[in-house]
Amino acid sequence: MNRFHHQIFLHIRYYATAAITIPQFHQSSPVVNRFLSLLQRCGRTLASIKAIHAQLITHNMSKYQYLCTKLIALYCDLGSLSVAHNVFDQFSQPKTILCNALINGYLKNELYFEAIELFKMMGFCNLKIDSYTCHFVLKACIGLSDYELGLEVVKFAVEKKIGREKFLGTAIINFLVRFGKLDDARRVFDGMIERDVVCWNSMIGGYVQADQFNEAFFMFFKMRNCGINPSALTIVSLIQACARSGNLELGKCVHGCAIELGMTNDVLVVTSFINMYSNLGEIEGAHLVFETMSNRNLVSWNAMILGFVQNGLVLESISLFNRLVTSGCGFDSRTIVSLLQGCSQIADLKCGKILHGCIFRRGIELNVILSTAIVDLYSKCGALKQATFVFDRMEKRNVVTWTAMLVGLAQNGLADEALKLFHQMQVEGVVANSVTLVSLVQSCAHLGCLRKGRSVHAHLIRCGYAFDVVHMTALIDMYAKCGKIRPAELIFNEGSIFEDVIIWNSMITAYSIHGHGEKAVELYRKMMVEGVEPNETSFLALLTACSHSGLVEEGIRLFHSMERDHKIRPTDKHYASFVDLLSRAGRFEEAETLVKQVPFEPGSSILQPLLNGCLTHKNFDLGLRTADRLLSLDSLNSGIYVVLSNIYAQAKQWDAVNHVRSLMRTQGLKKTPGYSSIEVESKVYTFFAADDSHPNWAEISEYLENLRLEVEASGYVPDTSCVLRDVDEPMKIKLLWGHSERLAIAFGLLSTPAGSSIRITKNLRVCNDCHNVTKYISKIARRELIVRDANRFHHFVNGVCSCNDYW
């Protein structure tokens, strides 16, 4: 109890027990009327109120509690609680009306604890507690989330038989609704003698918040039958019910009702309709409502801008923002946040920077939400330096901010930095949420960091997130991409109880990248038996699985069953995967026929697999025709030039090879450098071809030379046709032994315990010679070597690869 409350307590306690008569004030006396008139006419500034206060003191203000109640209310409205305290302290025996004024003042200044303390002292001193006192205290209980005390107030009101009064009854209903006690609220509601529109709104709004939409509309119809006219808040609650339930048709009916009630000029109602139509994907309806508004405020403009962004119409949102600026209405941080989210969607860095500049020019405060939107924008646009700059200078960062930065790093291929940032996040005591942990799992999957992935998995279990579909799907993907198909299967077996196609697709994809085509097809058949309907992603994963396993006939059957049996029209991705299936198998006539039969103009995604197949099977003529067609579609794709160069190199047409490489240099294109990474003791090491930058290079080089001698003694013969450069044979052999995966394997064999598995991740397709030599190394070293290349996983054990030399 603070000093002020202690003083109040002593005053009230003493005079409540003393036989002292307090002079009664008369509200209709000339003095009271004069001061009431002054208070009503004052400018409601602190100076004018203090001037009237000074005059009242000269008239012995202790006689006029009613006037002082007005003074306390005015001081509290202006935030001058200390002066309000002084007024209150002038009364030896304050009445209930004066206490209520101060309690309400506390509420307005969000001093809920102080309001409840004063209420308790009123009880200790046997002061009358009326419906207004209870109403104010229930609001304070809501502010403090103190259900137990609020329930005591409700019981008191019932005992004193004041709970059925319209004013307090509505407050009780609102209190119970806020704490989810809808049945109790309904009993209070049904027991009320008189109910106004506010009371009905409390019940209707409570049902909406609890997602009991049918009950909300039932209450609305009952309200209309009782002759109560709905207010704007009634309609807003019904609009929210339609939006949350996804019922557009019902929403249109509510819109018609609002028009009939003459609420088309109510900004709150009309703005709510804009939000509803936008959330339900009816953006044209939202725009029509906006354009026909007679009065618009900034909230309306913001709602329409956000609606465009939510529906992917970012350019329209920017155009509307320009209209807002030229209208002179101004904008706020909410406007900018919506626009920044739109720029993030389409990776429009230029527009995002302009918006960032607007923030400083308009002097808009950089709060957490706005700063997070800026970080997300720069991250999504790949401008990680700018994202980090803003992130590092934020005074306050919440879990959403950290997640935005983590996701940005992960999506831009900096998974290792994302994991480091997560460690920093933990050090600073920020509790990760579901999205954060999913992004970390994806980072571990990208890097192939099994140990860190397991650590994040454990964290998910501790946080209770590990057993929902989204996280199970991410974990299946992570374990599969870290080369561990068995843990992925165990997680799937737990999650397959969910009739969710996503988790089934993740397991089919896992089998696909590990070359287990038969298992992928078997799982698809089980999926059909379980009644889980496949989608586009299911068939894409199945076609890829068949392609990587050489299941050509099975892949053909699956492709034709898409539209025939499941009414799923193949997309360009499905056609691309089907072309890849046929091209890998060398069935070029069928592949060419398929390309001609595509029901739309085939793009580079469909022709690229055909070109790759030509390189694999050395189909020179078709390769040149396909490359020429591809370059006419996408002349700045460096991958096409690289494959074309390799096709010429296979044919030993070195002049043509040099010409293609010259074209690349002229257009500023570069070949993607091949690299391989390996995780050793929670640290990821990356090697490039002929990379001698590692501190242990001398040891690695010596070990590689010894390996070369051993594998050659075991029967290995270098396939120098993999070296597509015009150099002599010894140089070709030297270049082969400088390939990044061999450096990573040698480092792994030197740095890990004997007998343990080694996992290598390579960003490009492993070449024939590296594939062959790795089989020999696995037998000599007696290790399982797991290599994940751009296409799939290869498990090398005792001289045999899981892909059966088909990749």
Secondary structure, DSSP 8 states (H G I E B T S, - for coil): --HHHHHHHHHHHHHHHS--------TTSHHHHHHHHHHHHS---HHHHHHHHHHHHHT-GGG-HHHHHHHHHHHHHTT-HHHHHHHHHT-SS--HHHHHHHHHHHHHTT-HHHHHHHHHHHHHTT----HHHHHHHHHHHHHHT-HHHHHHHHHHHHHTT-TTSHHHHHHHHHHHHHTT-HHHHHHHHHH-S---HHHHHHHHHHHHHTT-HHHHHHHHHHHHHTT----HHHHHHHHHHHHHHT-HHHHHHHHHHHHHTT-TT-HHHHHHHHHHHHHTT-HHHHHHHHHT-SS--HHHHHHHHHHHHHTT-HHHHHHHHHHHHHHT----HHHHHHHHHHHHHHT-HHHHHHHHHHHHHTT----HHHHHHHHHHHHHTT-HHHHHHHHHT-S---HHHHHHHHHHHHHTT-HHHHHHHHHHHHHTT----HHHHHHHHHHHHHHT-HHHHHHHHHHHHHHT-TTSHHHHHHHHHHHHHTT-HHHHHHHHHHHTTS--HHHHHHHHHHHHHTT-HHHHHHHHHHHHHTT----HHHHHHHHHHHHHHT-HHHHHHHHHHHHHHH-----HHHHHHHHHHHHHTT-HHHHHHHHHH-SS---HHHHHHHHHHHHHHT-HHHHHHHHHHHHHH-TT-HHHHHHHHHHHHHTT-HHHHHHHHHHHHHTT------EEEEEETTEEEEEETT---STTHHHHHHHHHHHHHHHHHTT----GGG--SS--HHHHHHHHTT-HHHHHHHHHHHHS-TT--EEEEESS---HHHHHHHHHHHHHHT--EEEE-SS-EEEEETTEETTTT--
